[in-house]
Amino acid sequence: MARKPQKVASPRGEGMSSNRTGIDFQTPPPRRIRGPIIDAHTHVGNPQMAKLFVEVARTYNIDKVVAISTVEDAEALRKRFGSFFEFFYRPPFDGKDKPRTFKKMTLERIDEAVEKDFKALKFWFKPQFNYDQKMYFDDRRMYPIFERAGEHGIPCLTHIADPDVWFERVYTSRRKFLTKRGNYKQFRNAFRDFPEVTFIGAHMAGDPEDLDHLQELFDDHPNLMVDCSATKWVVREISRQAEESREFFIRNADRIMFGTDLVTFPGITDFGRYASRYWVHQIMWETDRRCESPIDDPDAAGVPKLHGLDLPDDVLEKLNWRNAIRVFKLKKPRVRTALPKG
């Protein structure tokens, strides 16, 4: 009998939170060190969708959030929540098959976003995108965009690859998709050709499974940063190799930013849906606790486990806010204790 394919979850972790661990998400653990915390990778919609998310973030002492959002939603979010949010702009690719028009339209949109104080660009070049769009990150149509990013001095956040298990269960056709390692050529080319641009590899540059590969990318490309978002995926793989991961975070403390990849969806009323992610990150980076993860993870082999790294205070500071301040050219946020009004 053929084996039934296993369900594969999104690395963004859209599933609802679980109470099987009995954790009280309404009462976060005490923070180990003082200082601001910046969530450098989220997806946030309009203010109504963001209301519960902001409440949870404040409860977990998050002082600023960098969000992927539309120009219209960003304006409304700023009006409602003030300087709590900063924003990524995600250029559309609907006109890419007309290169001259695509270049003109995209550069105009980027200029407009920068004028509206967007801090970075966001791109999504996962294997399915490459196949569907017949476009890679080192496509010459992308190069004017990188040039403009360099002129504006803004970084480019990029989804590079997906979990190893997806290449075993989803990206199985070598006719359609490259190997996981093969996906990195397009990014290395861009990193090499635009050394003046800071590139941020989302989700530990898409390869938390292979720290040796990440170290190689860091060593070869000084303009590469990463974030530790995609909570389920990243903490699963980091916990699996906790000792090596701790050494990696310490060695590369100037290159890693905190992020959750939390997504606001309409109709979510469960506090734990957002809070579980912040709880997991706090345990992972601030403690040496070993326990079950409260987030269901269909990609895990059995019950997902956490193994905290207990990072040194100076590394935590860089992870929590110093690196984001530098990369996004932000002012250090004032540490607040109350929710924003409105």
NUTI-487989 format. One record per residue (C-alpha): z negated, y negated, x negated; residue in one letter. Coordinates in steps of 0.001 Angstrom, whole numbers, plus 500000, padded with zeros to 6 digits. Example, Ala and Ser with C-alpha at 12.3 -4.5 7.8 and 13.67 -1.06 7.14 Angstrom:
+--------+--------+--------+--------+
:      z :      y :      x : residu :
+--------+--------+--------+--------+
: 492200 : 504500 : 487700 :      A :
: 492860 : 501060 : 486330 :      S :
+--------+--------+--------+--------+
//
This chain:
+--------+--------+--------+--------+
:      z :      y :      x : residu :
+--------+--------+--------+--------+
: 500000 : 500000 : 500000 :      M :
: 500922 : 496547 : 498686 :      A :
: 498002 : 494397 : 497645 :      R :
: 497363 : 491543 : 500038 :      K :
: 497800 : 488199 : 498217 :      P :
: 494557 : 486355 : 497650 :      Q :
: 494133 : 482917 : 499142 :      K :
: 494491 : 480165 : 496565 :      V :
: 492652 : 476889 : 497101 :      A :
: 493841 : 473423 : 496172 :      S :
: 492350 : 472221 : 492877 :      P :
: 491296 : 469091 : 494779 :      R :
: 488876 : 471217 : 496816 :      G :
: 489551 : 470141 : 500392 :      E :
: 487375 : 472879 : 501973 :      G :
: 484288 : 471944 : 503917 :      M :
: 480921 : 472212 : 502177 :      S :
: 478723 : 475269 : 502463 :      S :
: 474995 : 475540 : 503189 :      N :
: 474603 : 479063 : 501774 :      R :
: 472595 : 477739 : 498801 :      T :
: 470187 : 475743 : 500959 :      G :
: 470576 : 472569 : 498890 :      I :
: 469450 : 469320 : 500501 :      D :
: 472386 : 467064 : 499655 :      F :
: 470723 : 464111 : 501377 :      Q :
: 468202 : 463956 : 498514 :      T :
: 469953 : 463874 : 495134 :      P :
: 468173 : 465024 : 491984 :      P :
: 466754 : 462126 : 489933 :      P :
: 469210 : 460737 : 487411 :      R :
: 468354 : 461546 : 483822 :      R :
: 469398 : 458204 : 482345 :      I :
: 469755 : 454716 : 483734 :      R :
: 473061 : 452892 : 483782 :      G :
: 476147 : 452576 : 485959 :      P :
: 478362 : 455458 : 487023 :      I :
: 482082 : 455077 : 487688 :      I :
: 484010 : 457735 : 489578 :      D :
: 487383 : 457306 : 487887 :      A :
: 489502 : 459579 : 490109 :      H :
: 489446 : 459642 : 493914 :      T :
: 491859 : 459387 : 496865 :      H :
: 490698 : 456895 : 499482 :      V :
: 492310 : 455836 : 502745 :      G :
: 491409 : 453018 : 505107 :      N :
: 487859 : 451584 : 505452 :      P :
: 487004 : 453706 : 508477 :      Q :
: 487876 : 456889 : 506575 :      M :
: 485956 : 455591 : 503534 :      A :
: 482716 : 454662 : 505315 :      K :
: 480903 : 458005 : 504921 :      L :
: 482302 : 458501 : 501422 :      F :
: 480889 : 455143 : 500299 :      V :
: 477502 : 455997 : 501818 :      E :
: 477432 : 459291 : 499900 :      V :
: 478610 : 457702 : 496665 :      A :
: 475869 : 455075 : 496867 :      R :
: 473276 : 457752 : 497609 :      T :
: 474323 : 459452 : 494353 :      Y :
: 474123 : 456176 : 492407 :      N :
: 477862 : 455708 : 492018 :      I :
: 478419 : 452029 : 491256 :      D :
: 482215 : 451849 : 491250 :      K :
: 485108 : 454045 : 492363 :      V :
: 488696 : 453993 : 491091 :      V :
: 490855 : 455164 : 493988 :      A :
: 494455 : 456174 : 494532 :      I :
: 495409 : 454172 : 497596 :      S :
: 498216 : 452191 : 499208 :      T :
: 498552 : 448453 : 498729 :      V :
: 497664 : 447904 : 502386 :      E :
: 494586 : 450145 : 502332 :      D :
: 493429 : 448643 : 499045 :      A :
: 493449 : 445172 : 500578 :      E :
: 491410 : 446380 : 503557 :      A :
: 488968 : 448310 : 501349 :      L :
: 488352 : 445257 : 499180 :      R :
: 487737 : 443149 : 502257 :      K :
: 485197 : 445683 : 503555 :      R :
: 483504 : 446901 : 500350 :      F :
: 484140 : 444137 : 497825 :      G :
: 484305 : 445138 : 494166 :      S :
: 483046 : 448677 : 494792 :      F :
: 486650 : 449904 : 494571 :      F :
: 489345 : 449532 : 491912 :      E :
: 492786 : 451062 : 492458 :      F :
: 495611 : 453202 : 491114 :      F :
: 499147 : 452514 : 492330 :      Y :
: 501336 : 455557 : 492957 :      R :
: 505042 : 454652 : 492724 :      P :
: 507293 : 456424 : 495256 :      P :
: 510261 : 458522 : 494152 :      F :
: 512373 : 458321 : 497297 :      D :
: 515189 : 456407 : 495571 :      G :
: 515284 : 458320 : 492290 :      K :
: 518834 : 459635 : 492807 :      D :
: 520191 : 456087 : 492479 :      K :
: 518884 : 455228 : 489014 :      P :
: 519677 : 451505 : 488954 :      R :
: 518212 : 450903 : 492393 :      T :
: 515244 : 453140 : 491591 :      F :
: 514488 : 451229 : 488402 :      K :
: 514713 : 447807 : 490039 :      K :
: 512691 : 448810 : 493107 :      M :
: 509994 : 450666 : 491165 :      T :
: 509455 : 447947 : 488566 :      L :
: 509198 : 445317 : 491294 :      E :
: 506594 : 447423 : 493098 :      R :
: 504608 : 447950 : 489915 :      I :
: 504665 : 444213 : 489179 :      D :
: 503436 : 443518 : 492710 :      E :
: 500642 : 446071 : 492381 :      A :
: 499503 : 444558 : 489073 :      V :
: 499525 : 441102 : 490665 :      E :
: 497231 : 442544 : 493324 :      K :
: 494904 : 443749 : 490544 :      D :
: 495706 : 447476 : 490598 :      F :
: 494341 : 448874 : 487342 :      K :
: 496578 : 451887 : 486665 :      A :
: 499529 : 454008 : 487787 :      L :
: 499259 : 457540 : 489202 :      K :
: 501891 : 460292 : 488925 :      F :
: 502022 : 463850 : 490255 :      W :
: 504197 : 466115 : 488078 :      F :
: 502881 : 469555 : 488899 :      K :
: 505278 : 472535 : 488730 :      P :
: 506163 : 472432 : 492427 :      Q :
: 507087 : 468747 : 492119 :      F :
: 509265 : 469471 : 489084 :      N :
: 511116 : 472159 : 490997 :      Y :
: 511451 : 470304 : 494297 :      D :
: 512453 : 466966 : 492796 :      Q :
: 514423 : 468333 : 489830 :      K :
: 512590 : 465768 : 487715 :      M :
: 510247 : 465966 : 484751 :      Y :
: 507852 : 463479 : 483209 :      F :
: 510162 : 462812 : 480234 :      D :
: 513148 : 462111 : 482498 :      D :
: 514891 : 458944 : 481290 :      R :
: 514417 : 457430 : 484735 :      R :
: 510678 : 457409 : 483981 :      M :
: 510954 : 455528 : 480701 :      Y :
: 511363 : 452001 : 482178 :      P :
: 508186 : 452691 : 484160 :      I :
: 506271 : 453577 : 481004 :      F :
: 507696 : 450504 : 479258 :      E :
: 506450 : 448315 : 482097 :      R :
: 503039 : 449991 : 482000 :      A :
: 502881 : 449159 : 478299 :      G :
: 503828 : 445540 : 478985 :      E :
: 501077 : 445234 : 481574 :      H :
: 498584 : 447156 : 479451 :      G :
: 497728 : 449609 : 482218 :      I :
: 497166 : 453380 : 481859 :      P :
: 499086 : 456179 : 483581 :      C :
: 497111 : 458946 : 485291 :      L :
: 499059 : 462171 : 485541 :      T :
: 498545 : 465541 : 487230 :      H :
: 499935 : 467823 : 484547 :      I :
: 499457 : 471447 : 485555 :      A :
: 497474 : 473720 : 487862 :      D :
: 494880 : 476464 : 487335 :      P :
: 495810 : 479543 : 485315 :      D :
: 495297 : 481700 : 488402 :      V :
: 498041 : 479784 : 490207 :      W :
: 500512 : 480863 : 487532 :      F :
: 499487 : 484438 : 488315 :      E :
: 499672 : 484141 : 492121 :      R :
: 501815 : 481125 : 493045 :      V :
: 504148 : 480079 : 490224 :      Y :
: 505330 : 483608 : 489563 :      T :
: 509073 : 482884 : 489546 :      S :
: 510205 : 482019 : 486031 :      R :
: 513532 : 480987 : 487559 :      R :
: 511771 : 478191 : 489442 :      K :
: 508770 : 477403 : 487258 :      F :
: 507999 : 477263 : 483577 :      L :
: 505037 : 479016 : 482024 :      T :
: 501876 : 476946 : 482099 :      K :
: 502149 : 476053 : 478419 :      R :
: 505838 : 475293 : 478911 :      G :
: 504904 : 472536 : 481367 :      N :
: 503373 : 470462 : 478583 :      Y :
: 506578 : 469683 : 476692 :      K :
: 507513 : 466961 : 479210 :      Q :
: 504158 : 465270 : 478711 :      F :
: 504065 : 465559 : 474963 :      R :
: 507460 : 463855 : 474830 :      N :
: 506210 : 460920 : 476890 :      A :
: 502970 : 460651 : 474895 :      F :
: 505013 : 460610 : 471683 :      R :
: 507640 : 458118 : 472847 :      D :
: 505136 : 455621 : 474290 :      F :
: 502206 : 455499 : 471857 :      P :
: 501226 : 452059 : 473188 :      E :
: 500544 : 453491 : 476675 :      V :
: 497279 : 455240 : 477497 :      T :
: 497974 : 458428 : 479445 :      F :
: 495154 : 460076 : 481399 :      I :
: 495468 : 463801 : 481981 :      G :
: 493923 : 464509 : 485366 :      A :
: 491601 : 467513 : 485701 :      H :
: 490978 : 467942 : 481958 :      M :
: 494726 : 467511 : 481424 :      A :
: 495294 : 470483 : 483707 :      G :
: 493907 : 473021 : 481256 :      D :
: 490097 : 473354 : 481325 :      P :
: 490654 : 477072 : 480763 :      E :
: 491921 : 476510 : 477207 :      D :
: 489779 : 474089 : 475195 :      L :
: 491689 : 474880 : 472002 :      D :
: 494871 : 473671 : 473677 :      H :
: 493128 : 470509 : 474898 :      L :
: 491849 : 469843 : 471389 :      Q :
: 495371 : 470250 : 470059 :      E :
: 496633 : 467699 : 472604 :      L :
: 493891 : 465250 : 471615 :      F :
: 494570 : 465718 : 467910 :      D :
: 498327 : 465236 : 468313 :      D :
: 498228 : 462332 : 470807 :      H :
: 495658 : 459568 : 470198 :      P :
: 496842 : 457823 : 473400 :      N :
: 495669 : 460683 : 475637 :      L :
: 492493 : 460534 : 477736 :      M :
: 491357 : 463039 : 480366 :      V :
: 489106 : 463038 : 483409 :      D :
: 486890 : 465895 : 484581 :      C :
: 488005 : 465754 : 488224 :      S :
: 489154 : 468608 : 490498 :      A :
: 485544 : 469632 : 490834 :      T :
: 485809 : 473321 : 491770 :      K :
: 488439 : 474111 : 489170 :      W :
: 486913 : 472168 : 486303 :      V :
: 483275 : 473224 : 486728 :      V :
: 484304 : 476850 : 487224 :      R :
: 486131 : 476961 : 483899 :      E :
: 483707 : 474739 : 481985 :      I :
: 480759 : 476867 : 483159 :      S :
: 482526 : 480028 : 482030 :      R :
: 482495 : 478755 : 478433 :      Q :
: 479501 : 476431 : 478519 :      A :
: 478575 : 476456 : 474831 :      E :
: 482130 : 475741 : 473698 :      E :
: 482513 : 473132 : 476450 :      S :
: 479402 : 471254 : 475382 :      R :
: 480693 : 471078 : 471816 :      E :
: 484086 : 469919 : 473124 :      F :
: 482559 : 467118 : 475235 :      F :
: 480438 : 465920 : 472322 :      I :
: 483322 : 466049 : 469846 :      R :
: 485612 : 464164 : 472227 :      N :
: 483066 : 461882 : 473879 :      A :
: 485371 : 458860 : 473652 :      D :
: 488231 : 460653 : 475450 :      R :
: 486715 : 462013 : 478698 :      I :
: 485953 : 460114 : 481931 :      M :
: 483911 : 461168 : 484930 :      F :
: 485861 : 461774 : 488145 :      G :
: 485602 : 463945 : 491243 :      T :
: 489074 : 463877 : 492858 :      D :
: 487314 : 463504 : 496211 :      L :
: 489703 : 462815 : 499082 :      V :
: 488777 : 460929 : 502243 :      T :
: 490179 : 462550 : 505369 :      F :
: 489977 : 461275 : 508955 :      P :
: 487275 : 462799 : 511099 :      G :
: 484931 : 464032 : 508353 :      I :
: 481309 : 463639 : 509472 :      T :
: 479659 : 466157 : 507131 :      D :
: 477606 : 464309 : 504480 :      F :
: 477648 : 467435 : 502338 :      G :
: 481438 : 467517 : 502188 :      R :
: 481357 : 464632 : 499719 :      Y :
: 477793 : 464984 : 498445 :      A :
: 478259 : 468577 : 497256 :      S :
: 480821 : 467398 : 494698 :      R :
: 478568 : 464661 : 493336 :      Y :
: 475627 : 467080 : 493230 :      W :
: 477665 : 469618 : 491252 :      V :
: 478812 : 467042 : 488701 :      H :
: 475273 : 465739 : 488229 :      Q :
: 473974 : 469244 : 487585 :      I :
: 476868 : 470052 : 485233 :      M :
: 476589 : 467081 : 482906 :      W :
: 472897 : 466088 : 483098 :      E :
: 471086 : 469460 : 483112 :      T :
: 471195 : 472940 : 481616 :      D :
: 470673 : 474542 : 485027 :      R :
: 472351 : 477849 : 485843 :      R :
: 472900 : 478550 : 489521 :      C :
: 475418 : 479339 : 492220 :      E :
: 477825 : 476554 : 493056 :      S :
: 477347 : 475224 : 496595 :      P :
: 481122 : 474761 : 496911 :      I :
: 483117 : 477740 : 498133 :      D :
: 485856 : 478553 : 495623 :      D :
: 488509 : 481113 : 496606 :      P :
: 489923 : 480980 : 493062 :      D :
: 486674 : 482232 : 491541 :      A :
: 486033 : 485874 : 490746 :      A :
: 483045 : 486427 : 493015 :      G :
: 480413 : 483791 : 493802 :      V :
: 481200 : 480606 : 491830 :      P :
: 478620 : 479815 : 489154 :      K :
: 477447 : 476613 : 487493 :      L :
: 476204 : 476380 : 483917 :      H :
: 475092 : 472840 : 483082 :      G :
: 475983 : 471337 : 479699 :      L :
: 472930 : 469047 : 479343 :      D :
: 475008 : 466447 : 477480 :      L :
: 473288 : 464031 : 475079 :      P :
: 472464 : 460596 : 476491 :      D :
: 475109 : 458754 : 474450 :      D :
: 477791 : 461204 : 475596 :      V :
: 476678 : 460810 : 479220 :      L :
: 476996 : 457029 : 478936 :      E :
: 480573 : 457314 : 477711 :      K :
: 481426 : 459878 : 480362 :      L :
: 479755 : 457939 : 483181 :      N :
: 481093 : 454451 : 482511 :      W :
: 481835 : 453268 : 478988 :      R :
: 485198 : 455026 : 478697 :      N :
: 486328 : 453872 : 482138 :      A :
: 485358 : 450273 : 481345 :      I :
: 487511 : 450408 : 478218 :      R :
: 490517 : 452215 : 479676 :      V :
: 490765 : 450252 : 482956 :      F :
: 489628 : 446933 : 481425 :      K :
: 486778 : 446569 : 483904 :      L :
: 483631 : 444513 : 483873 :      K :
: 480481 : 446569 : 483589 :      K :
: 479329 : 447070 : 487187 :      P :
: 475946 : 445816 : 488214 :      R :
: 473716 : 448777 : 489032 :      V :
: 472885 : 448468 : 492726 :      R :
: 470366 : 450304 : 494842 :      T :
: 471525 : 449313 : 498345 :      A :
: 474643 : 450159 : 500306 :      L :
: 477239 : 447395 : 500586 :      P :
: 476990 : 445454 : 503822 :      K :
: 479522 : 445754 : 506605 :      G :
+--------+--------+--------+--------+
//
